[in-house]
Amino acid sequence: MENKSGQAHDQCGSPEHGLHRRRFLEGLGGGVGAISAASWAGLFSNPVFAEQTKRKQKRCILLWLCGGPSQFESWDPKPGRITGGPFKSIPTSLPGYHVSELMPNCAKIMHKLAVVRSMKTDLENHNTAIDLLNRGDKPRPPFVRPTLGSVLGQQLGQLDSPIPNFILLDPCPEGNEFKGFKAGNWAGWLGAEYGPVRLGGQYKLPDVKRLPDITTTDHEEREALRRFIGRKYENDRLSAAASSQNAAFARVKGLMSCADLFDLERLPQKDRDRYGPGTFGLHTLLSRHLVENGAPFVMVANGMPWDSHVFHNEIYQMVIPDLDNIIYQLVTDLEERGMLDDTLVVAMGEFGRTPGINQARGRDHYPKAWSMMMTGCGIKQGVVVGETEKDGYEVASKSYDERNLFATIFTALGLDPHREYDLPGLPTFHYVEEKAEPIRELLA
């Protein structure tokens, strides 16, 4: 992609995002000859360099609104229409654009956000739609495409970082169809080491403390022996299962060293009060803390409260104000910390809700015209893309699907959306198939 000056758009954030090669080498104090395998291995243990690297790292927070959030009570209200429901719309800081009255905080910062009101997909069942919007394409058995979090964790993760590259924060172990998806294969052909570390129900990592009767030396020696035997078995037998198991052990070792990062009680009470008291808000606060400390991808979910087949208006009087506050607090915090330019924030579900109200006073699944929000890394601020017709049944402008969305996310984060996966002996797969274009109006 090219920007308005004709230069290639290959990164997001400020111009200082890229580390100047000459200054980098000079900073090592010994020139090119001083860079050995040992120096590279220890580079990220240098506190100054590690801190700078974390601050300049590209990262992504996905607020996963599982169940299908309604566009009518959020980004695409239809006040006065039969489909619009009882809630009014309010003006925002972006002239001419209104949001639901349930979102007064987002209205204040709309000039910092970007909204797409013309999403159109074609799967309306939770099982298939959740899979589609997490992987970016429909299944092609027997091959399993990795989820967005797995791909971004692989591509944006730092060398030898102890913090997981893909973290799923979800306090609700149930969630109907989402429960089934969570039990599936997230990493696909990338391998199990790129699957998520899942946390839910409590904010601290369980069972990561070393037993008191085992010394540090004993622990390290046992780990070294296990690592040697495991690698030998993997190499001798070319075993993918052994490779995944070895990766899992390495992940546990990393988690033991950074368990305190997952302890919400270590964060200031005033921050918890701003985001809380709900678990979705507190997990979003934790996601901010994790990306601030090097996590490249964090997905925050909360079961499926957005699936409002009954008592829709009553449910949305609770969930939308909560989301409104969460987005406001997160965007404000990232901006104040100098992280918004390098952190992509996405808020979406697997589809929207029907324009019509059913007999149970609910809205049903609707993939034909729905909305989602993005802001941060590589995204223009104060942009509203697309529109629906007056009652919200159809997209009235150019529509965008899951491939366009994933192409936008990859491009915003500096990744080639049409890059091929390295899969020797398998059919050709790309990050985004059929050269689908990103939503250009969104890209900075």
C-alpha positions in Angstrom: 0.0 0.0 0.0 1.1 3.6 -0.6 0.3 6.6 1.5 -0.5 10.0 0.1 3.1 10.9 -0.5 3.6 7.8 -2.6 5.8 6.0 0.0 5.2 2.4 0.9 3.0 1.8 3.9 4.9 -1.0 5.7 4.5 0.0 9.3 2.3 1.8 11.6 2.8 4.4 14.4 5.3 7.2 14.6 8.3 7.5 12.3 10.5 6.4 15.2 8.8 3.0 15.1 11.5 1.6 13.0 14.9 1.1 14.7 17.6 2.7 12.6 20.1 0.0 11.8 23.3 2.1 12.1 22.2 3.5 15.4 21.3 0.1 16.6 24.7 -1.3 15.7 26.5 1.7 17.2 24.5 1.2 20.4 25.9 -2.3 20.8 29.3 -0.7 21.3 31.3 -3.1 19.2 30.2 -2.8 15.6 29.0 -5.6 13.5 31.8 -7.9 14.5 30.6 -7.9 18.1 27.2 -9.4 17.2 27.4 -13.1 18.0 24.8 -15.7 18.7 25.4 -15.1 22.4 24.9 -11.4 22.1 21.7 -11.9 20.2 20.5 -14.3 22.8 21.1 -11.8 25.6 20.0 -8.7 23.7 16.4 -8.8 24.9 17.6 -9.2 28.5 19.1 -5.7 28.4 16.6 -3.7 30.4 16.9 -0.5 28.3 16.7 -2.3 24.9 13.9 -4.6 26.1 11.8 -1.7 27.4 12.3 0.2 24.1 11.4 -2.9 22.1 8.2 -3.4 24.1 7.2 0.2 23.5 7.8 0.0 19.7 6.3 -3.4 19.2 3.1 -3.6 17.2 0.3 -5.3 19.1 -3.4 -6.0 18.8 -6.3 -6.2 21.3 -9.5 -7.8 20.1 -12.6 -7.1 22.1 -14.5 -10.2 20.9 -18.3 -9.5 21.3 -19.4 -13.1 20.9 -23.0 -13.7 20.1 -23.4 -10.9 17.6 -23.7 -7.3 18.9 -26.5 -5.2 17.6 -25.6 -2.3 15.2 -28.8 -0.5 16.0 -28.0 0.1 19.7 -24.3 1.0 18.9 -22.7 2.3 15.7 -25.7 2.4 13.3 -28.8 3.7 15.1 -32.1 4.2 13.2 -34.0 6.6 15.5 -37.7 7.1 14.5 -37.8 4.1 12.2 -39.8 1.0 13.1 -36.5 -1.0 13.2 -34.7 1.5 15.5 -36.1 0.4 18.8 -36.8 2.7 21.8 -33.3 4.3 22.0 -32.4 7.7 20.5 -29.2 8.7 18.8 -26.8 11.4 20.0 -24.2 13.5 18.1 -20.6 12.7 18.4 -17.3 14.6 18.2 -17.3 13.7 14.5 -19.5 16.2 12.8 -22.6 14.6 11.2 -22.2 11.2 12.7 -24.5 9.9 15.5 -24.3 6.8 17.7 -26.8 5.3 20.1 -27.6 7.3 23.2 -26.3 4.2 25.1 -22.7 5.2 24.1 -22.1 8.8 25.4 -18.4 8.1 26.2 -17.6 6.8 22.7 -19.5 9.8 21.3 -16.9 12.0 23.0 -13.9 10.3 21.3 -15.5 9.4 18.0 -12.9 11.6 16.3 -10.3 9.0 17.4 -12.2 5.9 16.3 -13.1 4.3 12.9 -16.3 2.5 12.2 -17.4 0.2 9.4 -21.2 0.1 9.0 -21.3 -2.0 5.8 -20.0 -5.4 6.9 -21.7 -8.2 5.0 -21.0 -11.8 5.5 -23.1 -14.9 4.7 -23.0 -17.2 7.7 -25.7 -16.8 10.3 -25.1 -19.7 12.7 -22.8 -19.1 15.6 -20.7 -22.2 15.0 -19.8 -21.3 11.5 -19.7 -17.5 11.9 -17.5 -17.6 14.9 -15.1 -19.7 13.0 -15.3 -17.5 9.9 -14.6 -14.2 11.8 -11.7 -15.7 13.7 -10.0 -17.4 10.8 -10.9 -15.0 8.0 -12.1 -17.6 5.6 -14.4 -20.6 5.3 -13.1 -24.1 6.1 -11.3 -26.1 3.5 -11.1 -29.6 5.0 -9.0 -31.4 6.0 -6.8 -28.3 6.4 -7.3 -26.0 9.4 -6.6 -22.4 8.9 -5.0 -20.6 12.0 -7.0 -18.0 13.8 -6.1 -14.3 13.7 -4.6 -14.5 17.1 -2.3 -17.4 16.2 -1.1 -15.6 13.0 -0.5 -12.3 14.7 1.1 -14.0 17.7 3.6 -15.7 15.4 4.3 -12.6 13.3 4.4 -9.9 16.0 5.9 -11.9 18.9 9.4 -11.0 20.2 12.4 -13.3 20.3 12.7 -15.3 23.5 9.9 -13.3 25.2 8.5 -15.2 28.2 5.1 -13.7 27.8 2.7 -15.7 25.6 2.3 -14.4 22.0 -1.5 -15.2 22.1 -3.5 -14.7 25.2 -7.3 -15.3 25.5 -9.0 -13.7 28.5 -12.4 -15.2 29.0 -13.9 -15.5 32.5 -16.9 -17.5 31.2 -16.1 -21.2 30.6 -19.5 -21.8 29.0 -20.9 -19.6 26.2 -22.9 -22.2 24.3 -21.4 -22.4 20.7 -18.4 -20.3 21.7 -17.5 -23.0 24.3 -17.3 -25.5 21.4 -15.1 -23.2 19.4 -12.7 -22.6 22.3 -12.2 -26.4 22.6 -11.1 -26.6 19.0 -7.9 -26.1 17.1 -7.0 -22.4 17.2 -3.5 -22.6 15.7 -4.3 -24.9 12.7 -1.3 -25.6 10.5 1.0 -23.3 12.5 1.2 -25.8 15.3 0.1 -25.9 18.9 2.8 -23.5 20.2 0.8 -20.7 18.5 -2.5 -21.6 20.2 -3.7 -19.3 23.0 -2.9 -19.3 26.6 -6.5 -19.3 28.1 -7.3 -17.6 31.3 -10.7 -17.2 32.8 -12.7 -17.2 36.1 -9.7 -15.9 38.0 -7.1 -13.3 37.2 -4.0 -14.9 38.5 -2.2 -17.7 36.7 -2.7 -20.9 38.7 0.0 -23.5 39.5 3.1 -21.6 38.2 5.0 -21.3 41.5 8.0 -23.7 42.0 7.5 -26.2 44.8 9.3 -24.9 48.0 11.4 -28.1 48.4 12.9 -27.8 44.9 15.8 -25.4 44.6 16.3 -23.1 41.6 19.4 -25.2 40.6 17.4 -28.5 40.8 14.6 -26.9 38.8 16.9 -25.7 36.0 18.7 -29.0 35.9 15.5 -31.0 35.6 14.3 -28.6 32.9 17.6 -28.9 31.0 17.4 -32.7 31.1 13.7 -32.7 30.0 14.5 -30.3 27.2 17.4 -32.4 25.9 15.4 -35.6 25.9 12.4 -33.9 24.3 14.4 -32.3 21.6 16.3 -35.5 20.8 13.0 -37.5 20.5 11.6 -34.7 18.3 14.6 -34.7 16.0 15.1 -38.4 15.8 11.5 -39.1 14.9 10.6 -35.8 13.2 7.6 -35.8 15.5 5.1 -32.9 15.3 3.5 -34.0 18.5 6.8 -33.9 20.3 7.5 -30.5 18.9 4.1 -29.2 20.2 4.8 -30.8 23.6 8.2 -29.2 23.8 6.7 -25.8 22.9 4.1 -26.3 25.6 6.9 -26.9 28.2 8.7 -23.8 27.0 5.5 -21.8 27.3 5.0 -23.0 30.9 8.6 -22.0 31.8 7.9 -18.5 30.4 4.7 -18.2 32.3 6.4 -19.0 35.5 8.7 -16.0 35.0 5.9 -13.5 34.2 3.0 -14.8 36.3 2.8 -11.5 38.2 1.7 -9.7 35.0 -1.5 -11.6 35.1 -2.3 -10.6 38.7 -5.0 -8.0 38.4 -4.7 -7.1 42.1 -1.2 -5.6 41.4 -2.8 -2.9 39.3 -4.0 0.3 40.9 -7.4 0.2 42.5 -8.4 3.4 40.7 -7.8 1.7 37.4 -9.9 -1.3 38.3 -12.6 1.1 39.4 -12.6 2.8 36.0 -12.8 -0.3 34.0 -15.0 -2.4 36.4 -16.7 -3.8 38.2 -17.7 -6.2 35.4 -15.3 -9.0 34.4 -15.2 -7.9 30.7 -13.9 -4.5 31.8 -11.4 -5.9 34.2 -10.1 -8.3 31.6 -9.8 -5.4 29.2 -7.7 -3.5 31.7 -5.6 -6.7 32.1 -5.2 -6.8 28.3 -3.8 -3.2 28.3 -1.3 -4.2 31.0 -0.2 -7.3 29.1 0.4 -5.5 25.7 2.2 -2.8 27.6 4.6 -5.5 28.8 5.1 -7.2 25.5 2.1 -9.4 24.6 1.5 -9.0 20.8 -2.1 -10.3 20.8 -4.7 -10.4 23.5 -8.3 -11.4 22.8 -10.9 -10.4 25.5 -14.2 -12.2 25.5 -17.0 -12.8 28.0 -19.2 -15.7 27.0 -22.0 -14.8 24.6 -24.1 -12.0 26.3 -24.7 -10.3 23.0 -27.0 -13.1 21.7 -30.2 -11.3 22.5 -33.1 -13.5 21.1 -35.2 -12.4 24.1 -35.6 -9.2 26.0 -33.2 -7.4 23.7 -33.7 -3.9 24.9 -33.4 -4.8 28.5 -30.1 -6.7 27.8 -28.6 -4.0 25.8 -29.3 -1.4 28.4 -26.6 -3.3 30.4 -24.1 -4.5 27.9 -23.8 -1.5 25.6 -23.0 1.1 28.4 -20.4 -1.4 29.7 -18.8 -1.6 26.3 -19.0 2.1 25.9 -17.0 2.7 29.1 -14.5 -0.1 28.2 -13.7 1.4 24.8 -13.4 4.9 26.2 -11.1 3.8 29.1 -8.9 1.6 26.8 -8.4 4.2 24.1 -7.8 6.9 26.6 -5.2 4.8 28.5 -3.4 3.7 25.3 -3.2 7.3 24.1 -1.9 8.7 27.4 0.7 5.9 27.5 1.9 6.7 24.0 0.8 3.2 22.8 -2.2 3.9 20.6 -0.2 4.5 17.4 1.3 1.0 17.8 -1.7 -0.9 19.2 -4.6 -1.9 17.0 -7.9 -2.2 18.8 -10.8 -4.1 17.2 -14.3 -4.5 18.6 -16.6 -6.9 16.8 -18.6 -10.1 16.9 -19.5 -12.7 14.3 -22.5 -10.8 12.9 -25.1 -8.2 13.8 -28.8 -8.4 14.8 -31.9 -8.3 12.8 -33.7 -5.1 12.0 -37.0 -6.6 13.1 -38.0 -7.6 16.7 -39.2 -11.1 17.2 -42.2 -12.3 19.3 -39.9 -12.8 22.3 -38.9 -9.1 22.1 -35.4 -10.0 20.8 -33.3 -9.5 17.8 -32.0 -12.5 15.9 -28.8 -13.2 13.9 -28.1 -10.9 10.9 -24.9 -11.2 8.8 -26.3 -9.1 5.9 -25.5 -5.7 7.3 -23.6 -5.1 10.5 -21.0 -2.8 12.1 -17.6 -3.0 13.8 -15.1 -0.6 15.3 -11.3 -0.2 14.9 -8.7 2.3 16.1 -5.0 2.7 16.7 -2.2 1.2 14.8 -2.3 2.0 11.1 -6.0 3.2 11.2 -7.3 6.6 10.3 -9.0 8.4 13.1 -12.5 9.8 12.8 -13.6 7.7 9.8 -17.0 6.2 9.2 -17.0 3.8 6.3 -20.2 2.6 4.5 -23.9 2.9 5.4 -27.1 1.0 5.4 -30.5 1.9 4.0 -33.0 3.8 6.2 -34.2 0.7 8.1 -30.9 -1.2 8.2 -32.0 -4.2 6.1 -29.4 -3.8 3.4 -26.0 -2.2 2.9 -26.5 0.9 0.8 -22.9 1.4 -0.1 -19.9 -0.9 -1.0 -20.0 -3.9 1.3 -17.0 -5.6 3.0 -16.6 -9.2 4.1 -14.3 -11.2 6.3 -11.5 -11.2 3.8 -11.5 -7.4 3.4 -11.5 -7.1 7.2 -8.5 -9.4 7.7 -6.6 -7.7 4.9 -7.2 -4.4 6.7 -6.0 -5.8 10.0 -2.8 -7.3 8.5 -2.0 -4.2 6.5 -2.6 -1.9 9.4 0.0 -4.0 11.4 2.5 -3.9 8.6 2.0 -7.4 7.3 1.5 -8.4 3.7 -2.1 -9.7 3.6 -1.5 -11.7 0.4 1.6 -13.5 1.7 1.7 -17.3 1.2 2.0 -19.6 4.2 5.1 -21.8 4.2 3.5 -25.2 3.9 5.7 -27.6 2.0 3.8 -30.5 0.5 0.4 -28.8 1.1 -1.8 -26.7 -1.2 -1.1 -23.0 -1.4 -2.8 -20.8 1.2 -2.4 -17.1 1.8 -3.0 -14.9 4.8 -6.0 -13.5 2.8 -7.2 -15.4 -0.2 -8.1 -14.3 -3.7 -6.1 -11.1 -3.2 -9.0 -9.5 -1.3 -8.4 -5.8 -0.8 -8.2 -4.1 2.6 -10.8 -1.4 3.4 -8.6 1.5 2.0 -10.7 4.3 3.6 -9.6 2.9 7.1 -5.9 2.8 6.5 -3.7 5.7 7.7 
